[in-house]
Amino acid sequence: MSNRQTTGLVDRVYREILGSIGETGFTEGQKLPTEQALAEKFSTSRPTIREALSRLRADGIIATRQGSGTVVVKRPDPDLPLFAPLETISDIQRCYEFRIVTEPGAAALAASVADDADLAEIERRFRLLDTVISEQALGVDEDFEFHLAIARATKNQFFTSVIASMQPQVLFSMNLMRSLSLFKSAERQKLVQAEHEAVLRALQKRDARAASHAMKLHLERARDRMFGT
């Protein structure tokens, strides 16, 4: 079997196990079936199951606990299986392509329809990220929540659902960017926050065109910081 076929099989099993966890109502702390039982259920090999479980472990859905085996530590979001895990640099580039097309539209719509509470939440997320950065933390989760708050401010469930479902992929990209960035972390964070602030100010002015432009510029620069283009 080729590497591509193997990866595709692991992707399929990953999504099926994730869906099974959500559909059967596993509670936090509940033990998953053994690798052998899962291999039989999904008609695949134990190494494939092992790799799929490794991804779920990295996503924070499951954990291995001494004496308990593999247990569920967090129920997956219903939208989480929408996108497969990122596997290659090309996947990351395509993720950025998708975000560059999608999120500027979300920002424009949010500028037009967001109410005061929405704008306050977006600013709260921005300030929280500022605080985390000042404490020398990476702020990956807070960064994502800033973007998600903008999607929610569109009052359009499709924007919210799509952005929320991309969380593992976006967080993976952000973490990788911190490793590959051409800039030192502090310098990079200042640039990122300046871009976030430009989006925030445009939203507060309810300037849809400026919000869209600021978001597009931010994502294009994020891509360029990663790939050095």
Buried (B, 14 or more C-beta within 10 A) or exposed (E): EEEEEBBBBBBBBBBBBBBBBBEEEBEEEEEBBEBEEBBEBBEBBEEBBEBBBEBBBEBEBBBEEEEEEBBBBEBBBEBBBBBBBBBEEEBBBEBBEBBBEBBBBBBBBBBBBBEEEBBEBBBEBBEBBBEBBEEEEBBBBBBBBBBBBBBBBBBBEEBBBBBBBBBBBBBBBBEBBBEEBEBEEEEBBEBBBEBBBBBBBBBBEBBBEBBBBBBBBBBBBBBEBBBEE
